[in-house]
Amino acid sequence: MEKNIKKKRISSKVKKRIIIVLSTILAVIIVAFIGVNLYMDSILNRMNQKDSFKESEVYAYESDRDIDNIALLGVDQSEDGTQQRTDVVKIISLNFEDKNMTISSIQRDNIMYQPMEDRYEKLNHAYWYDGVQGTLSTLNYNLDLDITQYVKFDFDSVVEIVDIVGGVDIDLTEAEAASLGLYSGVQHLDGQQALAYSRIRNIDSDYGRMNRQNNVINAMLSSIRNQSVLDILDTVNEVMPYIETNVSNGKIKNYITSFLTFDKTLNQYQFPSNGSESVLTSITVNGYGPNYILKDFVGEVELLHKDIYGEGYSPSENVKKVAEETLQLAGY
């Protein structure tokens, strides 16, 4: 009888100790979680953060809760420094169901209907006229997309951002290497070299330039992916002053944690799909050129949606109208 009582007392003490240990561990985890969140918020609060757009403000069309589309805009100034246009227009698509990331490069000289101006001009003029809102509105209206979030940087900051992540490893062709004064093959580029590489256009075309931009982005993401969460936060902390965005702190934290679980392969697409082969002709509009007219605008939008969403898309009347009216502008 006494032995049973002692066993019960010992068992009770063991249970209490286990409860105390588990409670302590749980408390440490909670405190650490709160600490990391506070640290992340302190970092993200340094960012040049703008108000979010309502869907109606940017002509948002199609929505998919499992995929978030974010516009990545690289802004460059004219030689006299008076005008800014988007030299880089990309759509980053985060697919949380399939756990992958897609980057779609949109040719900046495609002629598109600009709903905030009620006229047709090349895509990169949308930023010149109406800033980020104009660019998102133009992308959404012409491509049946739902982009309300963006990240913007200017080309002066590319040098700093690449240097912050420790440079990038790029496999240079002989022509690319010659343009940079380097050897062909895999080379480690610093910020200045990466910027020069991403702007090479004289050896092939604007589409080759878009692919080089993607290579730099992919290399930076690969470098970041190999870091610990705390190291990633330190990198984000240094990068924040160089970008502008309207992505909320909560979503950024979600994107960072999700990114670590995503497939390491970055899916890459371009619009139009076959580069210059997709172009019917080029025209001058309001004194500016080239403005590319596509052979099959509707078909290109369908391919873009297949790349981002998969099957099951039917073009809107807006897309069909843009296709018809751009051909009319070119005299077809």
ABEGO torsion letter per residue (X at the ends): XAAAAAAAAAAAAAAAAAAAAAAAAAAAAAAAAAAAAAAAAAAAAABBBBBBBBAAAAGBBBBBAABBBBBBBBBBBBAAGABBBBABBBBBBBBAAAGBBBBBBBBAABBBBBAAAGBBBBAAAAAAAAEAAAAAAAAAAAAGBABABBBBBBAAAAAAAAAAAGEBBBBBBAAAAAAAGBBBEBBBBBAAAAAAAAABAAABBAAAAAAAAAAAAAAAAAAAAABBAAAAAAAAAAAAAABBBABBAAAAAAAAAAAAABBABBBBBBOBAAEAAABABBBBBGGBOBBBBBABAAAAAAAAAAAAAEBGBBBBAAAAAAAAAAAAAAGX
